[in-house]
């Protein structure tokens, strides 16, 4: 059976995180992703743990299923090679600043002149329409500029970054969705188009989906903070012997939990007697839950909460999860052989299709590995 994007070719001029995550998703869905790298290669080749130079952990995890071509787009020969590739592609993706793309002859106008049906996707830090269009940006910068880093200061002394590069990866996911929509339009009309997914705009819209809260209205009815997710007591709860994650949400769940704990009268209190009041006073309510959770062990609570049909899960760490029997049995985590690196651990694509499955593991490429195959010459 063919993968969903079998037959779609993507020219991938991206580096680091946002663009490579976008094209990773497309590769997992079966697209032929041709990763065009500078002679020095994607900087991600040197990020994280490594056993073979140029094949570091971050690169291995972000670039499976892709083919690598080295082109010096600052040279006449490199630009000529690239010009021959553009008409063969369905999609082109880059995460350069707009000015840099124009200087290299990689603007939408340049590329669409050679291929009117091309879906051209740019993932800049800031929109081309913004006065900040040509400012450099990485994940940390966008977490700060989008309000996300300041949001973390609600329950700690200082603003902070989310540990995973969420702005990069979310922009990559959003870009992949946008590309699929543009391909649908292209298939229906034959018309390509330019797609722009600025990281700042993406994170701003993502964060404010619920956090806009009182500022949804004009005049505002309260601050732009959603009180439930901002509650200081919203955290894994301590038990007698560890931690447990619990999410009590509906009226019936609250009633079942508090009745079993002998605290049924809590729901009769004025500050908790409606859904809206429970959200507004979430910190106080979660504080009560925290007191109750200290009365039993994690194992005892898992049994009780399962009986009550209340969502819960033990607190897990990555080392534990990477050895989880269920994740191993389902192939979510697996050990595979890379021809240049040896045995590596990989995480499977999370999508599941009944008729068009995602592709099997294909090793991330060494630098310029596919020059001869794609350009008819080696590096």
C-alpha positions in Angstrom: 0.0 0.0 0.0 1.3 3.5 -0.8 1.8 6.1 1.9 -0.6 9.2 1.8 2.0 11.5 0.1 3.6 8.9 -2.2 4.6 10.7 -5.4 4.9 14.2 -3.8 8.4 15.7 -4.0 9.5 18.3 -1.5 12.6 20.5 -1.9 13.7 21.1 1.7 15.9 24.1 2.2 15.4 24.2 6.0 17.7 23.8 8.9 17.7 23.5 12.7 14.2 22.7 14.0 11.1 24.4 12.6 11.5 23.5 8.9 13.0 20.1 9.4 10.2 19.1 11.7 7.7 20.1 9.0 9.5 18.1 6.4 9.9 15.2 8.7 6.1 14.9 9.0 5.9 15.0 5.2 8.6 12.3 4.8 6.8 10.1 7.3 3.7 10.5 5.2 5.6 9.2 2.1 6.8 12.4 0.4 10.2 12.3 -1.3 12.0 15.0 0.7 15.2 16.2 -0.9 17.1 18.0 1.8 19.3 20.7 0.2 22.2 21.5 2.4 25.0 24.0 2.3 28.6 22.6 1.9 28.8 22.8 5.7 25.6 20.9 6.2 22.6 21.6 8.5 23.8 22.8 11.9 21.6 20.2 13.5 24.2 17.6 12.3 26.2 18.8 15.3 23.5 19.2 17.9 23.3 16.8 20.9 25.0 13.5 21.5 27.0 12.0 18.7 29.1 8.9 17.9 29.9 9.8 14.3 30.8 13.4 13.2 27.9 15.1 11.4 25.3 12.6 12.5 24.3 13.9 16.0 21.2 12.9 17.8 19.0 15.9 16.9 19.8 15.4 13.2 19.1 11.7 13.3 15.7 12.3 15.0 14.6 15.1 12.7 15.7 13.9 9.3 14.8 10.2 8.8 13.3 9.4 5.4 15.0 12.3 3.6 17.7 12.4 0.9 20.6 14.9 1.1 22.0 17.0 -1.7 24.8 19.5 -1.1 24.4 22.7 -3.1 26.3 26.0 -2.7 23.5 28.4 -3.6 25.9 31.3 -3.5 27.7 29.9 -6.5 26.6 29.9 -10.2 26.9 26.1 -10.4 24.8 25.6 -7.3 22.1 28.0 -8.5 22.0 26.2 -11.9 21.6 22.8 -10.2 18.8 24.2 -8.0 17.0 25.7 -11.0 16.9 22.2 -12.6 15.3 20.8 -9.5 12.5 23.3 -9.0 10.3 22.1 -11.9 10.5 18.5 -10.6 9.1 19.5 -7.2 5.6 19.8 -5.8 6.6 21.7 -2.7 9.5 23.9 -1.6 10.0 24.7 2.1 12.5 27.1 3.7 12.9 28.8 7.0 15.1 31.7 6.0 14.5 35.3 6.5 12.8 36.9 3.6 15.7 39.1 2.6 18.1 36.1 2.6 15.8 34.1 0.4 15.6 37.0 -2.1 19.4 37.4 -2.2 19.8 33.7 -3.0 17.1 33.9 -5.8 14.8 31.8 -3.7 11.8 34.1 -3.4 8.3 32.9 -4.4 8.5 35.1 -7.5 11.8 33.5 -8.5 10.6 29.9 -8.0 7.1 30.2 -9.3 8.4 31.7 -12.5 10.0 28.3 -13.2 7.0 26.3 -11.9 3.6 27.8 -11.6 2.1 24.8 -9.8 4.7 25.0 -7.0 3.5 25.1 -3.4 6.1 27.4 -1.8 6.1 27.5 2.0 8.2 29.9 4.1 8.5 29.5 7.9 10.2 32.8 9.0 10.5 34.0 12.5 8.5 37.1 11.7 6.0 37.8 8.9 7.3 39.3 5.7 4.7 42.1 6.3 6.2 42.9 9.7 8.8 45.6 10.4 10.8 42.8 12.1 10.7 40.6 8.9 14.5 40.3 8.6 15.4 40.0 12.3 17.0 36.7 13.2 14.8 34.4 15.3 15.1 31.0 17.0 12.7 29.2 19.4 13.8 31.1 22.5 13.3 34.4 20.8 9.8 33.5 19.7 8.8 32.0 23.0 9.7 35.4 24.5 8.2 37.6 21.8 4.9 35.6 21.6 4.1 36.0 25.4 4.8 32.3 26.2 7.9 32.9 28.3 6.2 35.6 30.3 3.2 33.3 30.9 5.6 30.9 32.7 6.3 33.6 35.3 2.8 33.3 36.8 3.9 30.5 39.1 7.6 31.2 39.4 9.8 34.1 40.2 11.1 34.7 36.7 9.8 34.2 33.1 11.0 31.0 31.6 11.2 29.0 28.4 9.3 25.7 27.9 12.1 23.1 27.9 11.2 21.6 24.5 11.5 24.0 21.5 7.7 24.2 21.3 7.7 27.3 19.0 9.9 25.6 16.4 8.0 22.4 16.4 4.5 24.0 16.5 5.4 26.2 13.5 6.6 23.0 11.7 3.3 21.2 12.4 1.3 24.3 11.3 3.4 24.6 8.1 2.8 20.9 7.3 -1.0 21.4 7.6 -0.8 24.5 5.4 1.2 22.7 2.8 -1.4 19.8 2.6 -4.2 22.4 2.2 -2.2 24.1 -0.6 -1.6 20.8 -2.3 -5.3 20.1 -2.2 -6.0 23.4 -3.9 -3.2 22.7 -6.4 -4.6 19.3 -7.3 -8.1 20.8 -7.8 -7.0 23.8 -9.8 -3.4 23.3 -11.0 -2.5 26.5 -9.3 0.4 26.8 -6.9 0.8 29.5 -4.3 2.9 31.0 -1.6 2.3 29.9 2.0 3.8 31.8 4.9 3.7 30.4 8.5 5.5 33.0 10.7 6.7 31.5 14.0 5.6 34.5 16.0 2.1 34.6 14.6 1.8 30.8 15.1 2.8 30.9 18.8 0.7 34.0 19.5 -2.5 32.4 18.1 -1.7 29.1 19.8 -1.1 30.6 23.2 -4.1 32.9 23.2 -6.6 30.2 22.2 -7.6 29.8 25.8 -5.4 32.4 27.5 -7.2 35.4 25.8 -10.0 34.7 28.3 -11.3 38.1 29.7 -9.7 40.0 26.7 -12.0 38.0 24.4 -14.5 40.8 25.2 -14.4 44.6 24.7 -14.2 46.1 27.2 -12.1 43.2 28.8 -13.8 41.4 31.7 -10.5 40.3 33.2 -6.9 39.6 32.4 -5.7 37.5 29.4 -5.0 34.5 31.5 -7.0 31.3 31.8 -7.2 30.6 35.5 -7.4 26.8 35.4 -4.2 26.3 33.5 -2.5 29.1 35.4 -3.3 27.6 38.8 -0.2 27.2 41.0 -1.6 23.9 42.3 -2.1 22.5 38.8 0.8 20.1 38.9 1.4 16.4 39.4 0.0 15.7 42.9 2.1 14.2 45.6 0.9 10.9 47.0 2.2 9.1 50.1 5.0 7.5 48.0 5.3 9.5 44.7 3.4 11.6 42.3 0.2 11.1 40.2 -1.3 13.1 37.4 -5.1 13.5 37.8 -7.6 15.5 35.8 -11.0 15.9 37.4 -13.1 17.9 35.0 -16.8 17.2 34.7 -19.5 17.7 37.4 -20.0 13.9 37.8 -16.2 13.3 38.1 -15.9 16.0 40.8 -18.9 14.5 42.6 -17.6 10.9 42.5 -14.1 11.9 43.6 -15.1 14.2 46.5 -17.8 11.8 47.7 -15.2 8.9 47.8 -12.8 11.2 49.7 -15.5 12.1 52.2 -15.4 15.7 51.0 -18.7 15.9 49.1 -19.7 19.2 50.8 -16.9 21.0 48.9 -19.2 21.2 45.8 -21.8 22.9 47.8 -19.5 25.8 48.6 -20.4 29.0 46.7 -17.0 29.3 45.1 -17.2 25.8 43.6 -20.9 25.2 42.9 -20.8 25.8 39.1 -18.3 25.0 36.3 -17.5 28.7 35.9 -16.8 29.2 39.6 -14.6 26.1 39.7 -12.5 27.4 36.8 -12.2 30.9 38.4 -11.2 29.3 41.7 -9.2 26.4 40.3 -6.1 27.0 42.4 -8.1 26.7 45.6 -9.9 23.6 44.4 -6.7 22.0 43.2 -5.2 22.7 46.6 -8.0 20.6 48.2 -7.3 17.8 45.7 -3.6 18.0 46.7 -4.5 17.5 50.4 -6.7 14.5 49.5 -4.0 12.9 47.3 -1.6 12.8 50.2 -3.8 10.3 52.0 -3.0 7.3 49.8 -0.1 5.7 47.8 0.1 6.1 44.0 -0.9 2.5 43.5 -3.9 2.9 45.8 -5.1 6.0 44.0 -4.7 4.4 40.6 -7.0 1.6 41.6 -9.6 4.1 43.1 -9.5 6.5 40.3 -9.9 3.8 37.7 -12.9 2.5 39.6 -14.3 6.1 39.5 -13.5 6.4 35.7 -11.4 9.6 36.4 -8.5 10.3 34.1 -5.1 9.6 35.8 -1.6 8.4 35.0 1.6 7.9 36.9 4.3 10.5 36.5 6.6 9.2 33.8 10.2 10.2 32.8 11.7 9.7 29.4 14.1 6.9 30.5 11.2 5.0 31.8 9.1 5.6 28.7 11.8 4.5 26.3 11.8 1.1 28.0 8.0 0.9 28.4 6.8 -2.6 27.2 3.7 -1.3 25.5 5.5 1.4 23.5 8.1 -1.2 22.5 5.6 -3.8 21.5 3.7 -1.3 19.3 6.9 -0.1 17.7 6.5 3.4 19.0 10.1 3.0 20.3 12.4 0.8 18.4 16.0 0.0 17.7 17.1 0.2 14.0 20.3 0.0 12.1 21.8 3.0 10.4 24.5 2.2 7.8 26.8 5.0 9.0 26.0 5.2 12.7 25.1 1.7 13.7 22.3 0.9 16.1 20.1 3.8 16.9 16.9 4.3 18.8 14.0 5.9 16.9 10.5 7.1 17.7 7.8 6.2 15.2 5.5 8.6 13.4 2.4 9.0 15.6 -0.1 8.9 12.7 -2.0 5.7 12.0 -3.8 5.0 8.7 -5.9 2.0 7.8 -5.4 2.2 4.0 -2.3 4.4 3.5 0.2 3.6 6.2 3.2 5.8 7.0 6.5 4.6 5.5 8.9 2.3 7.3 12.0 3.7 8.9 14.4 5.1 6.3 17.9 6.2 7.6 18.7 9.9 7.9 21.2 10.8 5.2 24.8 11.5 5.5 25.8 14.9 4.1 25.4 14.9 0.3 24.7 11.2 0.2 22.3 11.6 -2.7 24.1 14.1 -4.9 24.8 11.5 -7.6 21.3 9.9 -7.4 19.5 13.3 -7.7 21.9 15.5 -9.6 23.8 12.8 -11.6 27.1 13.6 -9.8 28.8 13.0 -6.4 30.0 15.7 -3.9 
